[in-house]
Amino acid sequence: MENKNMVTVSPKFQVVIPKRLRNALNLQPGQKLFMYELDGSLHLDKPRPMREMRGIAKGVTWEEGDRDHSERF
């Protein structure tokens, strides 16, 4: 039995997003997607407006060694 989410990389390194996933994510032709590698896996995300990113690091605590102070002018 073949996995319906399995895709094949073409000789031009292109892939087709399966119809079920296109429909579920409401993807449209010409729409831009953000592609990145994380922990050895390929990920695709819809770009988000900067307003949506507001507060994304809320509650993060910083330690003294987290920043390289040599970058200051």
PECORZI-V841247 format. One record per pair of residues at least 24 apart in sequence whose ideal C-beta (glycine too) atoms are under 10 Angstrom apart, sorted by the first residue. I is the first residue (numbers start at 1). GAP is how many residues later the second one is. D is the distance in whole Angstrom. If there is no record, write none. Layout:
BEGIN
i->{I I}
gap->{GAP GAP}
d->{D D}
END
This chain:
BEGIN
i->{15 15 17}
gap->{27 29 27}
d->{9 10 8}
END
